[in-house]
């Protein structure tokens, strides 16, 4: 690549280079701020072209630090659109693309490329500019040559106005426009693929003809649908098959060899590669974060460009390929599955992973529900196999509405919903658990205990994001925890890997595991391996936090695991954030927001309460949730749900906790009343489990109580103890005797003269 750049180093830089070996006896000038001190250039660049030429020369000299400096200087001169277009005309778009692929030259190289692309777009959008160039295609030989040269400089941005002229009242003939598109070469390919979605037959036909001449084998995937789909216009179909023959055999006369065999499967394969992130993009997009996606716009009357992250581009192409595969192979069961998976991923990500998904006409959730539980379960199975968390979450939300407990039974050796309970993704686990709860199963099934464990883990959390720091050195661990807490990760400190795993597996709010390289019992490798092996912790990001001197040893080690990174110890949260932020931003799915964690906690508590109230024998055992429920009793938002749920666990510890809440002076009155009522119910159901000493404190608590609702609830506890006849007689005799035969009524104010009667 660098060799191709060298051929573009202009005369100015070559002249400067002549002075590199010349001895200079003058006193050296102080270096400019930010400029490397050993710059070999004697003649310093001053203009935009000179600075860019200097950058190219520094690439030739393998001084990428100086090349980056001169690119930055080019940007700081605030180049106008005319300056940018002049640079593009002098060096070609390829030069800027190649520079942007060198990591050492970024971000200025990519910024300059984006500025040039934006300048080209603005020039094309100038009223009359593109139309004037296209009109010249009907002019003299010189005008045609100038117009074609300028259109070629515009690259892919020349395609939209040409296509617009094709369907408009342009005096330029169809053949001339088609030849012009062909002369644009590979720059025309991406926009023409988008043009295949045009409702205009002429546009599709011309696009196919040109793609047959300038497209590659990889572009042929987009030609199968117009070549063989039912309902295609005969002219369009013939052009598509001719284009396939040109690409595959370099001979249009071999069109009879073109057959659909295997094409739908190939389309599905590429769609799957896009969804799973394994698609290999053409080299032109190498290292580009933004991918240009072109599609037909009825409003614009031509193709329009969308520059989006490659994940969004892949999602768009996967949906289109799966849709076309489904049309080409109506008997395929997999094509609709991949298409619906793509649509659900789009819906979940557009909704920022919030639940529930939007409903209404045209929404993916509505479509999934209409497709029925069998299709949704196949989508879920596909999503689990391919680790597509968004598709899994979306299909589970649909299954909650159209599924039934029958899906808990294994079919063909699997139940996708049961498998989802052990997904490495916590969102998928939780969605599976709540989906099963929606079905309200009445018979035992494999995985029922896992459902309760997932819900319990969700309530054993705080809305604020938390971390666990594992370090045998207490002082160092406290410093580390303090830095991570400043970044919003409330830290729990443990001294061993085993303890850290225990915390991470039990709590639902651990969003980061921070390990010192010298962690003990388990050592580093074993700790990470155990975190990744357990479905409760498999998806938690791991940070190895250590000194710079050992970075090289652990960078390769971190790459062996998913979501593991080495970060150098820093002196401030700002230093830490600089390294941690890029790692967290690239996580997929993204970390829970504070509101999402809170909503999950509320939902889990409500379902645990619902389970206790339903009380279906033999289905759900709430015992695994006891510890989490006890911790939640005093939470003002879920305390009431926790109290009711505890009522279904027949243990002495539950009666003790319910009594503690009932007599607590600091707990909300409503929760105290509820706890006392649940204690009475618990005693009636499971018998008195409190010790005699604790039981004797209840009457005293009743006598101290001033709130009538709590008093009544505590009285029900005493009543549930089945007091003896003697105790009953004693209670009755302590009741004051009535003072008169009249019923006691609220005193009424005496009437006065003039009062209303």
C-alpha positions in Angstrom: 0.0 0.0 0.0 2.8 2.4 0.9 4.4 1.8 -2.5 1.2 3.0 -4.2 1.3 6.2 -2.1 4.9 6.9 -3.0 4.1 7.3 -6.6 1.8 10.2 -5.6 4.4 12.3 -3.7 4.5 15.5 -5.8 7.3 17.8 -6.9 7.1 20.1 -3.9 7.9 17.3 -1.5 10.6 16.0 -3.7 12.3 19.5 -3.7 12.0 19.5 0.1 13.6 16.1 0.2 16.7 17.5 -1.7 17.5 19.5 1.4 17.3 16.6 3.9 21.0 15.7 3.5 22.2 19.3 3.3 24.1 20.5 6.3 22.5 23.5 8.0 24.7 25.7 10.1 22.1 28.2 11.3 20.9 28.0 14.9 18.0 25.5 15.0 14.6 27.0 15.6 12.6 25.9 18.6 10.1 23.3 17.6 6.4 24.3 17.2 4.0 23.1 19.8 3.0 19.5 19.1 5.5 19.1 16.3 8.2 16.3 16.5 11.6 17.8 17.2 13.5 15.8 14.6 11.5 16.9 11.5 13.9 16.5 8.5 12.1 19.2 6.4 14.0 22.4 6.0 11.4 24.1 3.8 8.4 24.1 6.0 4.9 23.7 4.3 2.5 26.6 4.7 -0.5 25.9 2.5 -3.0 23.1 2.5 -1.5 21.3 -0.6 2.0 21.6 0.8 1.0 20.2 4.2 -0.7 17.2 2.6 2.3 16.7 0.3 4.5 16.7 3.3 2.3 14.1 4.9 2.8 11.8 1.9 6.5 12.3 1.9 6.7 11.4 5.6 4.8 8.2 4.8 7.5 7.5 2.2 10.2 8.0 4.8 8.3 5.8 7.3 7.9 8.7 9.7 4.3 8.2 10.5 4.4 10.4 13.5 5.3 13.3 11.2 2.8 12.2 8.6 0.1 12.4 11.2 1.3 15.8 12.3 1.1 17.2 8.8 -2.3 15.7 8.2 -3.4 17.5 11.4 -1.9 20.7 10.1 -3.9 20.3 6.9 -7.1 20.1 8.9 -6.2 23.0 11.1 -6.0 25.2 8.0 -9.8 24.7 7.7 -9.8 23.6 4.1 -12.8 24.8 2.1 -14.8 22.5 -0.3 -12.8 23.8 -3.2 -9.6 23.0 -1.4 -10.8 19.5 -0.6 -12.0 18.9 -4.2 -8.6 20.1 -5.4 -6.8 17.6 -3.2 -9.1 14.9 -4.4 -8.5 15.8 -8.1 -4.7 15.8 -7.5 -4.4 12.6 -5.6 -7.6 10.5 -6.1 -9.9 9.1 -3.5 -7.8 6.0 -3.2 -5.0 7.9 -1.6 -7.2 9.1 1.2 -8.7 5.7 1.7 -5.3 4.1 2.0 -4.1 6.8 4.5 -7.2 6.2 6.6 -6.4 2.5 6.9 -3.1 3.3 8.7 -3.8 3.2 12.4 -0.8 5.5 13.2 -2.3 8.3 11.0 -5.7 8.4 12.7 -7.9 10.2 13.6 -6.7 13.0 11.2 -6.5 10.7 8.2 -10.1 9.5 8.6 -11.3 13.0 9.4 -9.8 14.3 6.2 -11.4 11.4 4.2 -14.8 12.2 5.7 -14.4 15.9 4.9 -13.6 15.1 1.2 -16.6 12.7 0.9 -18.9 15.4 2.4 -17.5 18.0 0.0 -18.2 15.7 -2.9 -21.8 15.2 -1.7 -22.4 18.9 -1.3 -21.0 19.6 -4.8 -23.4 17.0 -6.3 -26.3 18.4 -4.4 -25.7 21.9 -5.7 -28.7 22.9 -7.9 -27.9 22.3 -11.5 -24.3 21.0 -11.1 -24.9 17.4 -11.8 -27.6 18.1 -14.4 -25.1 20.4 -16.2 -22.5 17.6 -16.4 -25.0 15.1 -17.7 -26.3 17.6 -20.4 -22.7 17.9 -21.6 -22.8 14.2 -22.4 -24.8 15.2 -25.5 -22.3 18.0 -26.4 -19.2 18.1 -28.4 -16.4 15.6 -28.0 -14.5 18.0 -25.7 -17.6 18.6 -23.6 -18.3 14.9 -23.3 -14.7 14.2 -22.3 -14.8 16.9 -19.6 -18.2 15.8 -18.3 -17.1 12.2 -18.1 -13.9 13.1 -16.4 -15.7 15.1 -13.8 -18.3 12.5 -13.2 -15.6 9.9 -12.7 -14.0 12.2 -10.1 -17.4 12.2 -8.3 -17.2 8.4 -8.1 -20.2 6.8 -6.6 -21.9 10.1 -6.0 -22.3 10.5 -9.8 -24.7 7.5 -9.9 -27.8 9.1 -8.2 -28.1 12.0 -10.7 -27.5 9.7 -13.7 -30.3 7.4 -12.5 -32.6 10.3 -11.9 -32.0 11.4 -15.5 -32.8 7.9 -16.7 -36.4 8.1 -15.3 -36.8 11.9 -16.0 -37.2 14.0 -19.1 -33.5 14.2 -19.8 -32.5 14.6 -23.4 -29.5 12.3 -22.9 -30.2 8.9 -24.2 -30.5 5.6 -22.3 -27.4 4.1 -24.0 -25.3 7.1 -23.2 -26.2 7.0 -19.5 -25.6 3.3 -19.4 -22.1 3.7 -20.9 -21.4 6.5 -18.5 -22.3 4.4 -15.6 -20.0 1.6 -16.9 -17.1 4.1 -17.3 -17.5 4.9 -13.6 -16.2 1.3 -12.9 -16.4 -0.2 -9.5 -17.4 3.1 -7.9 -20.9 2.5 -9.4 -21.4 -1.0 -8.0 -22.7 -0.2 -4.5 -25.3 2.5 -5.7 -26.4 0.2 -8.5 -27.0 -2.7 -6.0 -29.3 -0.3 -4.1 -31.0 0.6 -7.4 -32.2 -3.0 -7.8 -34.8 -2.1 -5.3 -36.3 0.6 -7.6 -39.9 0.1 -8.7 -38.8 1.4 -12.1 -38.2 -1.3 -14.7 -35.8 0.8 -16.8 -33.6 1.6 -13.7 -33.4 -2.0 -12.7 -32.6 -3.1 -16.3 -29.8 -0.5 -16.7 -28.4 -1.3 -13.3 -28.2 -5.0 -14.1 -26.6 -4.4 -17.5 -23.9 -2.2 -15.9 -23.4 -4.6 -12.9 -22.8 -7.4 -15.4 -19.9 -5.4 -16.9 -18.3 -3.9 -13.8 -19.4 -6.2 -11.0 -17.4 -9.0 -9.4 -18.2 -12.6 -8.4 -19.1 -11.4 -4.9 -21.6 -8.9 -6.4 -23.4 -11.6 -8.2 -25.3 -12.6 -5.1 -27.6 -9.6 -5.7 -28.5 -10.7 -9.2 -30.2 -14.0 -8.4 -33.4 -12.5 -7.1 -34.2 -10.4 -10.2 -33.0 -13.3 -12.4 -35.3 -16.0 -11.0 -37.9 -14.5 -8.6 -41.6 -14.9 -9.5 -43.3 -11.9 -10.9 -40.1 -10.2 -12.3 -40.5 -8.3 -15.5 -39.2 -10.4 -18.5 -36.8 -7.6 -19.5 -35.4 -7.3 -16.0 -35.1 -11.1 -15.7 -33.2 -11.4 -19.0 -30.8 -8.6 -18.1 -30.1 -10.2 -14.7 -29.3 -13.6 -16.3 -27.1 -12.0 -18.9 -25.3 -10.1 -16.1 -24.8 -13.4 -14.2 -23.4 -15.0 -17.4 -20.9 -12.1 -17.9 -19.7 -12.3 -14.3 -19.5 -16.1 -14.0 -18.4 -17.0 -17.5 -17.2 -13.7 -19.0 -19.5 -14.6 -21.9 -23.2 -13.5 -22.2 -23.7 -16.2 -24.8 -23.4 -18.8 -22.0 -26.6 -17.5 -20.3 -28.2 -20.9 -20.7 -25.8 -22.3 -18.1 -27.2 -20.0 -15.4 -29.4 -22.0 -13.1 -30.9 -21.3 -9.6 -29.4 -24.4 -8.1 -27.7 -23.6 -4.8 -28.3 -19.8 -5.0 -30.8 -19.5 -2.2 -28.5 -21.4 0.1 -25.7 -19.1 -0.8 -27.8 -16.1 -0.1 -28.7 -17.5 3.3 -25.1 -18.3 4.0 -24.1 -14.7 3.4 -27.0 -13.4 5.4 -25.9 -15.6 8.3 -22.3 -14.2 8.0 -23.7 -10.7 8.2 -25.7 -11.4 11.3 -22.9 -13.2 13.1 -20.2 -10.7 12.2 -18.2 -13.1 10.2 -18.8 -11.5 6.8 -15.5 -10.5 5.1 -16.0 -7.0 3.7 -14.4 -6.0 0.4 -10.9 -4.6 0.9 -12.1 -1.1 0.0 -14.0 -1.0 3.3 -11.1 -2.4 5.3 -10.7 -0.7 8.7 -13.6 1.6 7.9 -16.0 2.1 10.8 -18.7 3.5 8.6 -20.0 1.5 5.6 -21.9 3.3 2.7 -25.3 1.6 2.2 -27.3 2.6 -0.9 -31.0 2.1 -1.3 -33.8 3.4 -3.6 -35.7 6.4 -2.3 -39.1 7.2 -3.8 -38.9 10.7 -2.4 -35.6 11.5 -4.0 -36.4 9.6 -7.2 -33.0 7.9 -7.1 -30.7 6.0 -4.8 -29.5 7.7 -1.6 -26.6 6.8 0.6 -26.6 6.0 4.3 -23.2 5.8 6.0 -23.7 3.6 9.0 -21.6 1.4 11.4 -20.8 -1.9 9.8 -23.1 -3.8 12.2 -26.1 -1.8 11.0 -25.0 -2.3 7.4 -24.7 -6.0 7.9 -28.1 -6.1 9.5 -29.7 -4.3 6.5 -28.0 -6.7 4.0 -28.9 -9.8 6.0 -32.6 -8.9 6.1 -32.5 -8.2 2.3 -30.7 -11.4 1.5 -32.9 -13.6 3.7 -36.0 -12.0 2.2 -34.8 -12.7 -1.4 -33.8 -16.3 -0.4 -37.3 -16.8 1.0 -38.8 -15.6 -2.3 -36.5 -17.8 -4.4 -37.1 -20.9 -2.3 -40.6 -21.0 -0.9 -40.1 -24.5 0.5 -37.2 -23.3 2.7 -38.0 -23.2 6.4 -34.7 -21.5 7.3 -35.1 -18.4 5.1 -38.1 -17.0 7.1 -36.2 -17.8 10.3 -33.2 -15.8 9.3 -35.3 -12.9 8.0 -37.4 -12.7 11.2 -34.3 -12.9 13.3 -32.8 -9.9 11.4 -36.1 -8.0 11.9 -36.2 -8.7 15.6 -32.5 -7.7 16.0 -33.3 -4.4 14.3 -36.4 -3.9 16.6 -34.5 -4.7 19.8 -31.5 -2.5 19.0 -33.7 0.4 17.8 -35.5 0.1 21.1 -32.1 0.3 22.9 -32.6 -3.1 24.5 -35.6 -1.8 26.5 -38.6 -4.0 27.1 -41.3 -4.3 26.0 -40.8 -3.9 22.2 -43.0 -1.4 20.3 -46.3 -2.8 19.1 -48.5 -1.8 16.2 -48.8 -2.3 12.5 -45.5 -2.9 10.8 -43.7 -3.6 14.1 -41.5 -6.7 14.3 -43.1 -8.0 17.5 -46.5 -8.0 15.8 -45.1 -9.9 12.9 -43.4 -12.5 15.1 -46.6 -13.1 17.1 -48.6 -13.6 13.9 -46.0 -16.1 12.6 -46.9 -18.4 15.5 -45.0 -20.2 18.2 -43.3 -22.8 16.0 -41.6 -20.2 13.9 -40.7 -18.1 16.9 -39.2 -21.2 18.6 -37.1 -21.9 15.5 -35.9 -18.3 15.5 -35.0 -18.7 19.2 -33.0 -21.9 18.5 -31.2 -20.2 15.6 -30.4 -17.2 17.7 -29.0 -19.4 20.5 -26.9 -21.4 18.1 -25.5 -18.2 16.5 -25.2 -16.2 19.7 -27.6 -13.5 18.5 -28.8 -12.1 21.8 -31.1 -9.5 20.3 -32.9 -12.1 18.2 -33.3 -14.4 21.2 -34.7 -11.6 23.4 -37.2 -10.6 20.7 -38.4 -14.1 19.9 -38.8 -14.8 23.6 -41.0 -11.7 24.0 -43.1 -13.0 21.1 -43.3 -16.5 22.6 -44.6 -15.0 25.9 -47.6 -13.9 23.9 -48.2 -16.8 21.5 -46.5 -19.7 23.2 -47.7 -22.2 25.8 -46.3 -24.6 28.4 -46.2 -27.3 25.7 -43.0 -25.6 24.4 -41.2 -26.7 27.6 -41.3 -30.3 26.3 -38.3 -31.4 24.2 -39.0 -31.7 20.5 -36.4 -33.3 18.3 -34.1 -33.4 21.2 -34.4 -29.8 22.3 -36.5 -27.1 23.9 -35.1 -23.8 22.9 -36.8 -21.9 25.8 -35.3 -24.2 28.4 -31.9 -23.8 26.6 -32.2 -20.1 26.8 -32.3 -20.3 30.6 -28.6 -21.2 30.5 -27.6 -18.7 27.8 -24.4 -16.8 28.5 -26.3 -13.5 28.1 -28.2 -12.3 31.2 -30.9 -10.6 29.1 -31.7 -13.8 27.3 -31.8 -15.7 30.6 -34.2 -13.2 32.1 -36.4 -13.1 29.0 -36.7 -16.9 29.0 -37.6 -17.0 32.7 -40.3 -14.3 32.4 -41.7 -16.0 29.2 -42.2 -19.2 31.1 -43.8 -17.2 33.9 -46.3 -15.7 31.4 -47.3 -19.3 30.5 -48.1 -20.2 34.1 -47.2 -23.9 33.8 -49.2 -26.3 36.0 -46.9 -29.3 35.8 -43.2 -29.8 36.8 -40.6 -29.3 34.0 -36.9 -29.4 33.6 -35.5 -26.0 34.4 -38.1 -24.8 36.9 -35.5 -24.3 39.6 -33.3 -22.3 37.1 -36.2 -19.9 36.5 -36.4 -19.1 40.2 -32.6 -18.7 40.4 -32.6 -16.2 37.6 -35.4 -14.2 39.2 -33.7 -14.3 42.5 -30.4 -13.1 41.0 -32.3 -10.2 39.4 -33.7 -8.9 42.7 -30.3 -9.4 44.4 -29.0 -6.3 42.7 -28.9 -2.5 43.0 -30.0 -0.2 40.2 -26.5 1.3 40.1 -23.9 -0.7 38.1 -21.5 -2.7 40.3 -18.2 -4.4 40.0 -16.2 -6.9 42.0 -12.5 -6.3 42.6 -10.3 -9.4 43.2 -6.9 -8.6 44.7 -5.1 -10.3 47.7 -3.5 -6.9 48.5 -6.1 -5.1 50.5 -4.6 -1.6 50.3 -4.1 -1.9 46.5 -7.6 -3.3 46.1 -9.1 -0.3 47.9 -7.3 2.1 45.6 -8.5 0.1 42.6 -12.1 0.0 43.9 -12.1 3.7 44.5 -11.1 4.5 40.9 -13.7 2.2 39.4 -16.3 3.6 41.8 -15.6 7.1 40.5 -16.5 5.7 37.0 -19.9 4.5 38.3 -19.0 0.9 39.2 -19.8 0.5 42.9 -17.1 -2.0 44.0 -17.2 -5.1 46.2 -13.7 -6.1 47.4 -12.6 -9.7 47.8 -9.2 -11.2 48.2 -9.5 -14.4 46.2 -10.8 -15.5 42.8 -13.2 -18.0 44.4 -14.8 -15.3 46.5 -15.1 -13.0 43.4 -16.8 -15.7 41.4 -19.2 -16.3 44.3 -20.2 -12.6 44.4 -20.5 -12.4 40.6 -22.7 -15.5 40.4 -25.1 -14.5 43.1 -25.7 -10.8 42.3 -27.5 -9.5 39.3 -25.8 -6.1 39.2 -22.2 -7.1 38.6 -21.3 -5.5 35.3 -17.5 -5.8 35.6 -15.0 -8.2 37.2 -11.7 -6.6 37.9 -8.8 -9.0 38.6 -5.2 -8.2 39.6 -2.8 -10.5 37.8 -1.6 -11.9 41.2 -5.1 -13.0 42.3 -5.0 -16.2 44.4 -7.2 -19.1 45.1 -8.1 -19.3 42.1 -5.2 -17.9 40.1 -5.9 -15.6 37.2 -6.4 -18.2 34.4 -8.6 -20.5 36.6 -10.7 -17.5 37.8 -11.4 -16.3 34.3 -12.1 -19.9 33.1 -14.6 -20.4 35.8 -16.3 -17.1 35.1 -16.7 -18.0 31.5 -17.8 -21.6 32.2 -20.8 -20.6 34.4 -23.9 -19.2 32.6 -24.5 -16.7 35.4 -21.1 -15.1 34.8 -20.1 -16.0 31.3 -21.0 -12.7 29.8 -19.5 -10.4 32.5 -16.7 -8.3 31.1 -13.3 -8.9 32.7 -10.6 -6.4 33.3 -7.1 -7.5 34.1 -5.7 -4.5 36.0 -2.0 -4.4 36.4 1.3 -2.4 35.9 2.5 -1.4 32.4 5.6 -3.6 32.7 3.5 -6.7 32.3 1.1 -5.5 29.5 2.8 -7.5 26.8 2.5 -10.7 28.7 -1.3 -10.3 29.2 -2.5 -8.8 26.0 -2.2 -12.1 24.2 -3.7 -13.9 27.2 -6.7 -11.6 27.2 -7.3 -12.2 23.5 -7.9 -15.9 24.3 -11.2 -15.1 26.1 -14.2 -13.1 25.0 -14.8 -9.7 26.7 -11.4 -9.7 28.5 -9.0 -6.8 28.4 -5.8 -5.7 30.0 -5.7 -2.2 31.4 -2.7 -0.4 32.9 -2.9 0.8 36.5 -3.5 4.5 36.5 -3.3 7.3 39.1 -6.7 8.8 38.2 -10.1 7.8 37.1 -9.5 9.8 33.9 -6.5 7.6 33.0 -8.6 4.5 33.7 -11.6 5.8 31.7 -9.4 6.5 28.6 -8.6 2.8 28.4 -11.8 1.3 29.7 -14.3 3.4 27.7 -13.4 2.0 24.2 -13.7 -1.6 25.6 -17.1 -1.0 27.1 -18.5 0.8 24.1 -17.7 -2.1 21.8 -19.6 -4.6 24.0 -22.5 -6.3 22.4 -25.0 -6.4 23.9 -24.3 -3.2 25.7 -24.2 -3.1 29.5 -27.5 -2.6 31.4 -28.5 1.0 32.0 -29.5 1.9 35.6 -33.1 2.1 34.5 -33.0 -1.3 32.8 -31.5 -2.9 35.9 -34.2 -1.4 38.1 -37.0 -2.5 35.7 -35.6 -6.1 35.7 -35.6 -6.0 39.5 -39.2 -4.9 39.7 -40.3 -7.4 37.2 -38.5 -10.3 38.9 -40.0 -9.4 42.3 -43.5 -9.2 40.8 -43.2 -12.7 39.3 -41.8 -14.2 42.5 -44.8 -12.7 44.3 -47.2 -14.0 41.6 -45.6 -17.5 42.0 -46.2 -17.5 45.7 -49.9 -16.4 45.3 -50.6 -19.0 42.6 -49.0 -21.7 44.8 -49.2 -24.5 42.2 -47.8 -27.7 43.9 -44.7 -29.2 42.5 -43.9 -26.6 39.8 -41.8 -23.8 41.4 -39.9 -24.0 44.6 -39.0 -20.6 45.9 -36.4 -21.8 48.4 -33.5 -20.8 46.1 -34.8 -17.3 46.3 -34.9 -17.0 50.1 -31.6 -15.2 50.6 -32.3 -12.7 47.9 -35.9 -12.1 49.1 -34.7 -11.6 52.7 -32.3 -8.9 51.5 -35.1 -7.2 49.6 -37.6 -7.0 52.5 -36.6 -3.5 53.4 -36.4 -2.2 49.8 -39.1 0.4 49.5 -39.9 -0.6 45.9 -39.9 -4.4 46.1 -40.2 -5.0 49.8 -43.9 -5.9 49.6 -43.4 -8.4 46.8 -40.5 -10.0 48.8 -42.7 -10.3 51.9 -45.5 -12.1 50.0 -43.1 -14.3 48.2 -41.4 -15.4 51.4 -44.8 -16.5 52.6 -44.5 -19.6 50.3 -41.2 -20.8 51.8 -41.8 -23.0 54.8 -38.7 -22.3 57.0 -38.2 -21.1 60.5 -35.9 -18.3 59.2 -38.8 -16.9 57.2 -41.0 -16.7 60.3 -38.2 -14.9 62.1 -37.7 -12.4 59.3 -41.5 -11.7 58.9 -41.7 -11.0 62.6 -38.7 -8.7 62.5 -40.3 -6.7 59.8 -43.7 -6.6 61.6 -42.2 -5.1 64.7 -39.7 -2.8 63.1 -40.2 0.8 63.9 -38.3 2.0 60.8 -40.2 0.0 58.2 -43.2 1.4 56.3 -46.5 0.8 58.1 -48.0 -1.0 55.0 -45.1 -3.4 54.8 -45.3 -4.1 58.6 -49.0 -4.9 58.3 -48.3 -7.1 55.3 -45.4 -8.9 57.1 -47.6 -9.6 60.2 -50.5 -10.9 58.0 -48.0 -13.1 56.1 -46.6 -14.4 59.4 -50.1 -15.4 60.5 -50.7 -17.1 57.2 -47.3 -18.8 57.4 -48.1 -20.2 60.8 -51.4 -21.5 59.7 -49.8 -23.2 56.7 -46.6 -24.6 58.1 -47.2 -24.5 61.8 -45.4 -22.5 64.5 -41.7 -22.6 63.7 -40.6 -19.8 66.0 -38.9 -20.7 69.2 -40.9 -20.4 72.5 -38.7 -17.5 73.6 -39.4 -15.5 70.3 -43.1 -16.4 70.4 -43.5 -14.9 73.9 -42.4 -11.5 72.5 -45.4 -11.2 70.2 -48.0 -10.1 72.8 -45.7 -7.4 74.1 -45.2 -6.2 70.6 -48.9 -6.0 70.2 -49.3 -4.0 73.4 -46.6 -1.5 72.2 -48.1 -1.0 68.7 -50.1 2.2 68.1 -51.0 1.7 64.5 -54.5 0.0 64.3 -53.8 -1.8 61.1 -50.5 -3.3 62.3 -52.2 -4.1 65.7 -54.9 -6.0 63.9 -52.3 -7.9 61.8 -50.3 -8.8 65.0 -53.5 -9.9 66.6 -54.1 -12.3 63.7 -50.6 -13.7 64.5 -51.6 -14.4 68.1 -54.9 -15.8 66.8 -53.1 -18.2 64.5 -51.2 -19.6 67.5 -54.5 -21.3 68.6 -54.6 -19.8 72.1 -55.8 -22.1 74.9 -59.3 -21.6 76.5 -57.6 -20.1 79.5 -55.7 -17.6 77.4 -58.9 -16.7 75.5 -60.7 -16.2 78.8 -57.9 -13.9 80.0 -58.1 -11.8 76.9 -61.9 -11.5 77.1 -61.8 -10.5 80.8 -59.2 -7.8 80.1 -61.6 -6.1 77.6 -63.3 -3.1 79.4 -67.1 -3.6 80.1 -69.6 -1.5 78.1 -70.7 1.6 80.0 -74.3 1.9 78.7 -76.8 0.1 76.6 -76.5 2.7 73.9 -74.1 2.2 71.0 -71.2 4.5 71.2 -71.4 7.1 68.5 -69.3 10.0 67.4 -70.3 13.1 69.4 -72.3 15.7 67.4 -71.8 19.4 67.9 -74.7 21.1 69.7 -77.1 23.1 67.6 -76.9 26.9 67.8 -79.3 29.6 66.8 -79.1 30.3 63.1 -77.5 27.0 62.3 -78.7 25.1 59.2 -81.2 22.4 60.0 
